[in-house]
Structures are given as structure tokens and as C-alpha cells.
Amino acid sequence: IIGFYLDAFGRDRTFVEIQRHGLDEEEILLERLSILAKKYRLPKVATNDVHYLNAEDAEAQRIAMDMRSRKLPTDPRRARFLKPAYGLRTAKEWSAAFGKDHPDALETAQEIAAGCRVTPEDIRFHKFLKQDPRAASRLKDVVDRAARRLGTPSSDVTARISEELAGLQAAGLSEYFLMIHDMLSEARSRGISVGPGRGSSAGSLVAYLLDITEVNPMEYQLSFERFLSPSRKTLPDVDIDVDFRERDRLVEIMNGVHPAARTFRAGTVSGVGLKASIREVGRGRGMPYRDVDDKIRSIPAGATRLDPEDVPPWKEMSPVVNAIASIPKSAMGHPTAVISVPASIVPFLAAYTSPYGPTWLQFDGDDLDWMGVPRVDLLPLK
């Protein structure tokens, strides 16, 4: 095995990992790994099996694992992750764990960390979503032709078009608008009923000229800045009403109008929730079912957190209950949001796939906003 890693990564990128979480069997393994490292002249590196950030999160982690495995409070194995050693260690804790007998393993870890240069900005989608350099000029041509069909544009209309096109190009949305225009044009040619537009996109004259909306913002004095402005921190999205029986066909059309792109549903994640969290924490603490049920019945509709100043014993339990309540429980496709991405990056996307339904990405709306990926909301209506 070591020979395989040496061949694959080279001697300067192959390490022997050692860990110390306070388990007796780890000390036996650590001794053997040290012998192995010496035999093959490989550096040791100290790592930690991190399951939570802070030591006080240990109980929440244990209860979350119990929820998954359905272990009972009396099961002795469930105490393993109560140890603070499974949190994110401080420098002082690292030194206490390895500083006396394996200081070289700490030095190696620091060297590896110093060589890492990945930042959150490096994994934002917009770095890989390169715009077609011709998209802005193509969009301008389509919009100019549409404006001339309505008559000779006034100076106000011309200025408004120029302003909006510049804003769309700066935001990287030229190709996005062309895609929506092509999709809706094809949909209407196939007899698919789509709405007249809704939301802030009705403030865009370009959207009106592209038949994305049917509301002339000049006539009703609607502001483009409601849809897109320099101060806006996230990309806007276009909401489109569609006959609920035809939504899947509209997604197929979205795939077809841009063969070099692929369309996916955005994802959405539901959490454990407050009431389920109260039940699980009460179970983990061995509380009587009646007390837990009484507390759950007292929770008002829509509540997401326990009050830190609640009555005992819930006051003391509120940090754990609130931590469990926010844990993701299940994922599903977003009911309306879809995105289109270049086919070239599809193999690198994290996606949920099912032989019985559509594929959706493991990114929800907040993720897409942060990554700078525009989306379309296809709203199925009866």
C-alpha cells in the first residue's frame, strides 16, 4: 500500500497519519504507525477526526448520531463522541496531545497547512461560468430589432435600453437573458402557456422587449433598479408562471435551446425542526415521554428555536435542542428553481441522482446566490 502511494504521489507528498482521541487502542496503533514511518523514512502528520467545532457540541453530535443509528440512551457505545477530542482543537490542545512525544508530526501538519491556498472565493461557480463574449452584442441586436418593431424609439427608451444592457453585461446576465428569451419563444411556438411575468423583472425594459414579460415598465414608470442595481449583493432571478402540466416540457426546452449547457433543479434542504429536536434530546436525556410531549404541545406554530431563558430543564437544554433543530435532515429538488450550467463542468458538480426522478444539485438558493449562479423560477400554476 505504501509503495502504491509513493508511486502515485511521490515521497514529498506521502505521509503517515497519526491521531489521538483518548482511546486505548489508538496508542497501540500509534506505536505501530511510528515504526512504519521510520522504516520507510516518511514524515508523520498529526490529524484529528473532527465531528464538531466546540467541545460543548459533543452532546448534540451524540444525539444526532443516535437519531441516525436509533441507539438507546443505555447503549455504552454512544459515549464515544462525547469526548472533547473530537472537536476542532486549539493550538494548546494540539501541543498537549502530541508536543511531548511526536512534535515532528505537529510540524508536518503546520507545513501542509501553510501550503494550502484554497479560499472560499476559489470555489465560487462564477469563476467557471465563462460568458460567451458574443452574448452582449447578440443581446443588443435582438433588443434593438424588437424596439424598432414597436416604432421609432424615443431618446428616453434608447437611453433606458443602453443603461439596462450595460447593467446586464456587467452582472454577466446577457447570456442568461438570451437563454430565457429563446426558451419562452420556443415554448410559445409549441403552445405552452406561460405567464406575463411577475416580480422585479417587470421593471426591465429589455425583458419586455424580449417577450420575457408583457409589462412595459416605461408606461407604468417601473424602475430597473428594483431588478438589478450596483448595490445588490446577489443576482436577481426571473420568475415565470407556467401551466403545471407543461413545466417538465419547459425544462426540456431549456436544455434544448442551449445544447452546450445542462439544466438542473436547484436543491433544498429541510432541517430536523424544533419539535423533533425536543423529542430526540428528551430521549437522549432519558426524560419521561409525558414531559417531552407536554413541551412539544406548548411550542407555538412556526417556532424554530427554544428560548434560552425558558423554564428548567429546558433552559439548560436549549443550546443542544437548537443545535439539533438546525441540522439538515433531508434533501430534495427545489419546487421551482432551475439553473443552467456549461456541460463542461457537469462532471464536477455535486448532485443527487435517482433512477425514479430528476437530478438536482446539492445547492440551495442561498448557495447559488453566494456562488453567483443565476436561476430561473418556473412556477407551476393551474
Stockholm file with secondary structure:
# STOCKHOLM 1.0

chainA/1-382         IIGFYLDAFGRDRTFVEIQRHGLDEEEILLERLSILAKKYRLPKVATNDVHYLNAEDAEAQRIAMDMRSRKLPTDPRRARFLKPAYGLRTAKEWSAAFGKDHPDALETAQEIAAGCRVTPEDIRFHKFLKQDPRAASRLKDVVDRAARRLGTPSSDVTARISEELAGLQAAGLSEYFLMIHDMLSEARSRGISVGPGRGSSAGSLVAYLLDITEVNPMEYQLSFERFLSPSRKTLPDVDIDVDFRERDRLVEIMNGVHPAARTFRAGTVSGVGLKASIREVGRGRGMPYRDVDDKIRSIPAGATRLDPEDVPPWKEMSPVVNAIASIPKSAMGHPTAVISVPASIVPFLAAYTSPYGPTWLQFDGDDLDWMGVPRVDLLPLK
#=GR chainA/1-382 SS CHHHHHHHHCGGGCCEEECCSSCHHHHHHHHHHHHHHHHTTCCEEECCCCSCSSGGGHHHHHHHHHHHHTCCTTCGGGGGGGSGGGSCCCHHHHHHHHTTTCHHHHHHHHHHHHTCCCCGGGGCGGGTCCCCTTHHHHHHHHHHHHHHHTSSCCHHHHHHHHHHHHHHHHTTCHHHHHHHHHHHHHHHHTTCCBCSCBGGGGGCHHHHHTTSCSCCTTTTTCCGGGTCCTTCSSCCCEEEEEETTTHHHHHHHHHHHCTTEEEEEEEEEEECCHHHHHHHHHHHTTCCHHHHHHHHHHSCTTCCSCCTTCSTTHHHHHHHHHHHHTSEEEEEEEEEEEEEEEGGGGGGSCEECCTTSCCEESCCHHHHHHHTCCCEEEEEEC
#=GC SS_cons         CHHHHHHHHCGGGCCEEECCSSCHHHHHHHHHHHHHHHHTTCCEEECCCCSCSSGGGHHHHHHHHHHHHTCCTTCGGGGGGGSGGGSCCCHHHHHHHHTTTCHHHHHHHHHHHHTCCCCGGGGCGGGTCCCCTTHHHHHHHHHHHHHHHTSSCCHHHHHHHHHHHHHHHHTTCHHHHHHHHHHHHHHHHTTCCBCSCBGGGGGCHHHHHTTSCSCCTTTTTCCGGGTCCTTCSSCCCEEEEEETTTHHHHHHHHHHHCTTEEEEEEEEEEECCHHHHHHHHHHHTTCCHHHHHHHHHHSCTTCCSCCTTCSTTHHHHHHHHHHHHTSEEEEEEEEEEEEEEEGGGGGGSCEECCTTSCCEESCCHHHHHHHTCCCEEEEEEC
//
